[in-house]
Amino acid sequence: MRKKIEFLGQIIPAVLVLGVLFTSCLKDDDYYSVGDFIVTFGTIEKKSTTTNDYVIHLDHGDKVVPLATSVPWIDIKNNQRVLVNFNPLSDEKLTDSTVTYFAKITGLRDILFKDVKKYTDVADDSMGHDPIIIKDAWISKTGGILTIDMKYYTQGSVHYINLIDNGEANGVDKPFILELRHNARGDRKDYPATGYVSFKLDYLKLTGKSETKFFVRYTDYDDRRIDLPFTFKY
């Protein structure tokens, strides 16, 4: 039986406020202050099964070690995708040129994290054919995770989202075609909103290869089909 497409819980109205999230302050004279903060994406590595001790591996390769938090208690999960806001207190530059930040966590938002699906795994009536806009997309330096920053229109209801291998290519003779499929579930297009979703790219790994080329395909609100090229290195 084909699986029903999952909720995109993180696609919620966020008009105008998201631009602030990517503002960050850097060190001044080699010291951090309480006013310095960085907002970025990462994946949680839980250090214990019995406590909430964890580190966050950031998409650009650095790491955050929480020393304190002002975030209300949440159930931290291993491999959880998050948008993290942190105040760096000190840091350590490693031999591989990455940085470990020792920080106070001031914000932690869960990001929907899904697998790439085969076309045959999703019921066609749930897959959706509604337009969507990709504002930005990137692959994390470690972990093989594609994150997509999307824009869409809504009255405020829950939408569905998936990344589907449409079966046109096998990644060897020509790049995979992964379709970003959006089901607005009949929602009205009253105002713009944005959302984020991450996808594991393990599905694209090929035996004997160290990289895989693929396209992310989507249809925008002008009915244009757009293919964005990516190279997944592993």
C-alpha positions as CSV (number, residue, x, y, z in Angstrom):
1,M,0.0,0.0,0.0
2,R,1.4,3.4,-0.9
3,K,2.3,5.6,2.0
4,K,0.5,8.8,2.6
5,I,2.6,12.0,2.3
6,E,3.6,13.4,5.6
7,F,2.7,16.8,7.2
8,L,5.0,19.7,6.7
9,G,4.7,20.9,10.2
10,Q,7.3,23.5,9.8
11,I,5.6,25.3,6.9
12,I,3.9,28.0,9.0
13,P,3.2,31.7,8.2
14,A,6.4,33.7,8.9
15,V,6.0,36.9,6.9
16,L,8.8,39.4,7.2
17,V,10.4,38.0,10.4
18,L,12.6,35.4,8.9
19,G,15.0,37.9,7.4
20,V,16.1,38.8,11.0
21,L,17.0,35.2,11.7
22,F,20.1,35.3,9.6
23,T,21.6,38.4,11.2
24,S,24.8,37.5,13.1
25,C,27.4,39.4,15.0
26,L,31.1,38.4,14.9
27,K,33.9,38.8,17.3
28,D,35.3,42.2,18.0
29,D,38.9,42.4,19.1
30,D,38.9,38.6,19.6
31,Y,36.3,38.6,22.3
32,Y,32.6,37.8,22.3
33,S,29.9,39.8,24.1
34,V,26.4,39.0,25.3
35,G,25.1,40.9,22.2
36,D,26.9,38.6,19.8
37,F,24.7,35.8,18.2
38,I,24.7,33.5,15.3
39,V,21.6,31.9,13.7
40,T,22.2,28.9,11.4
41,F,21.1,25.3,10.7
42,G,22.5,22.1,12.1
43,T,22.0,18.5,13.2
44,I,21.9,17.4,16.8
45,E,24.2,14.6,18.1
46,K,22.9,13.5,21.4
47,K,25.7,12.5,23.8
48,S,23.6,10.4,26.2
49,T,20.5,8.3,26.2
50,T,19.6,9.3,29.7
51,T,20.2,13.1,29.7
52,N,19.7,16.0,27.3
53,D,23.5,16.5,26.7
54,Y,24.1,17.2,23.1
55,V,26.3,19.0,20.5
56,I,25.1,20.6,17.2
57,H,26.9,20.0,14.0
58,L,26.4,23.0,11.8
59,D,25.8,22.7,8.1
60,H,29.0,24.7,7.2
61,G,31.2,22.3,9.2
62,D,31.5,24.0,12.6
63,K,30.2,22.6,15.9
64,V,28.3,24.1,18.9
65,V,28.8,22.8,22.4
66,P,26.0,24.2,24.7
67,L,27.2,25.4,28.1
68,A,24.0,27.1,29.0
69,T,20.5,27.6,27.6
70,S,17.6,30.0,27.9
71,V,15.4,27.7,25.8
72,P,12.5,26.0,27.7
73,W,13.0,22.3,28.1
74,I,12.5,20.3,24.9
75,D,12.9,16.6,24.1
76,I,16.2,16.6,22.3
77,K,16.6,13.7,19.8
78,N,19.6,12.3,18.0
79,N,19.9,13.4,14.4
80,Q,17.2,16.1,14.9
81,R,17.4,19.0,12.5
82,V,17.3,22.4,14.0
83,L,17.6,26.1,13.4
84,V,19.7,27.3,16.3
85,N,20.3,30.8,17.7
86,F,23.3,30.9,20.0
87,N,25.5,33.4,21.8
88,P,29.1,32.2,21.5
89,L,31.1,32.5,24.7
90,S,34.4,31.2,23.5
91,D,35.7,29.1,20.6
92,E,38.4,26.7,19.6
93,K,39.8,26.5,16.0
94,L,40.7,22.9,15.1
95,T,43.4,21.6,12.8
96,D,40.9,21.0,10.0
97,S,40.0,24.8,10.1
98,T,36.6,24.2,11.6
99,V,35.5,26.0,14.8
100,T,34.0,24.6,17.9
101,Y,31.8,27.2,19.6
102,F,31.2,27.0,23.4
103,A,27.9,28.8,23.7
104,K,24.6,29.7,25.3
105,I,21.6,28.5,23.3
106,T,19.1,31.2,23.0
107,G,16.7,29.7,20.4
108,L,16.1,26.2,19.0
109,R,13.5,25.4,16.3
110,D,12.8,22.0,15.0
111,I,13.1,21.5,11.2
112,L,11.2,18.9,9.3
113,F,13.6,16.1,8.3
114,K,12.6,13.5,5.7
115,D,13.9,10.9,3.3
116,V,13.8,11.2,-0.5
117,K,11.0,9.0,-1.7
118,K,10.4,7.0,-4.8
119,Y,7.5,8.0,-7.0
120,T,5.8,4.6,-6.3
121,D,5.9,5.1,-2.5
122,V,3.6,8.1,-2.5
123,A,-0.1,8.1,-3.5
124,D,-0.7,10.3,-6.5
125,D,-3.7,12.1,-4.9
126,S,-1.5,13.0,-1.9
127,M,1.6,14.0,-3.8
128,G,0.2,17.3,-5.0
129,H,0.8,19.5,-8.1
130,D,0.7,22.9,-6.5
131,P,3.4,25.5,-7.3
132,I,6.1,26.5,-4.9
133,I,9.2,28.7,-4.9
134,I,12.7,27.7,-3.8
135,K,14.4,30.7,-2.4
136,D,17.6,28.9,-1.4
137,A,18.9,25.4,-1.1
138,W,22.2,23.9,0.1
139,I,23.9,20.6,1.0
140,S,25.6,20.3,4.4
141,K,29.3,19.8,4.5
142,T,28.9,16.7,6.6
143,G,26.0,14.3,6.9
144,G,24.7,14.5,3.4
145,I,21.6,16.7,4.1
146,L,19.8,18.9,1.6
147,T,17.9,21.9,3.1
148,I,15.4,23.9,1.1
149,D,14.2,27.4,2.0
150,M,10.7,27.7,0.4
151,K,8.1,30.4,-0.3
152,Y,4.4,29.6,-0.8
153,Y,1.0,31.2,-0.4
154,T,-1.5,30.3,2.2
155,Q,-4.5,31.2,4.3
156,G,-2.9,29.4,7.2
157,S,-3.6,25.7,6.9
158,V,-1.2,22.8,6.9
159,H,0.5,21.9,3.6
160,Y,2.2,18.7,2.4
161,I,5.7,18.5,1.0
162,N,8.0,15.7,-0.4
163,L,11.1,15.2,-2.5
164,I,10.4,12.5,-5.1
165,D,12.7,10.6,-7.4
166,N,10.6,10.6,-10.5
167,G,12.4,7.6,-12.0
168,E,13.7,9.4,-15.2
169,A,17.4,8.7,-14.4
170,N,19.6,6.4,-12.4
171,G,22.3,8.9,-11.5
172,V,24.9,7.0,-13.6
173,D,23.9,7.7,-17.2
174,K,22.4,11.1,-16.3
175,P,21.6,13.0,-13.0
176,F,18.7,12.0,-10.8
177,I,15.6,14.2,-11.1
178,L,14.1,14.9,-7.7
179,E,10.8,16.7,-7.8
180,L,9.8,19.0,-4.9
181,R,6.1,18.2,-4.7
182,H,3.7,20.5,-2.9
183,N,0.2,19.8,-1.9
184,A,-1.6,22.9,-0.6
185,R,-4.7,20.9,0.2
186,G,-7.0,23.5,-1.4
187,D,-5.7,26.3,0.8
188,R,-6.3,29.8,-0.4
189,K,-3.4,32.0,-1.6
190,D,-4.1,34.9,0.7
191,Y,-0.5,35.9,1.7
192,P,3.1,34.7,1.3
193,A,4.8,32.6,3.9
194,T,8.1,30.7,4.1
195,G,9.3,27.4,5.5
196,Y,12.2,25.0,5.7
197,V,12.6,21.3,5.1
198,S,15.6,19.0,5.1
199,F,16.1,15.7,3.2
200,K,18.6,12.9,3.8
201,L,20.6,12.2,0.6
202,D,21.7,8.6,1.5
203,Y,19.3,7.4,-1.2
204,L,21.5,9.0,-3.9
205,K,24.8,7.2,-2.9
206,L,26.1,5.0,-5.7
207,T,28.3,2.0,-5.2
208,G,31.9,2.7,-6.2
209,K,31.3,6.5,-6.6
210,S,32.3,9.4,-4.4
211,E,29.7,11.9,-5.8
212,T,26.3,12.0,-7.4
213,K,24.8,14.7,-9.6
214,F,21.1,15.5,-9.4
215,F,18.5,18.1,-10.1
216,V,15.8,19.5,-7.8
217,R,12.8,20.2,-10.0
218,Y,9.9,22.4,-9.0
219,T,7.1,24.4,-10.6
220,D,6.7,28.1,-9.6
221,Y,3.6,30.3,-9.5
222,D,4.2,31.4,-13.1
223,D,3.9,27.7,-14.2
224,R,7.6,27.6,-15.0
225,R,9.4,24.3,-14.5
226,I,12.8,24.9,-12.9
227,D,15.7,22.5,-12.5
228,L,18.4,23.3,-9.9
229,P,21.7,21.4,-10.3
230,F,23.5,19.9,-7.3
231,T,26.5,17.7,-6.7
232,F,26.4,15.5,-3.6
233,K,29.9,14.5,-2.5
234,Y,30.4,11.6,0.0
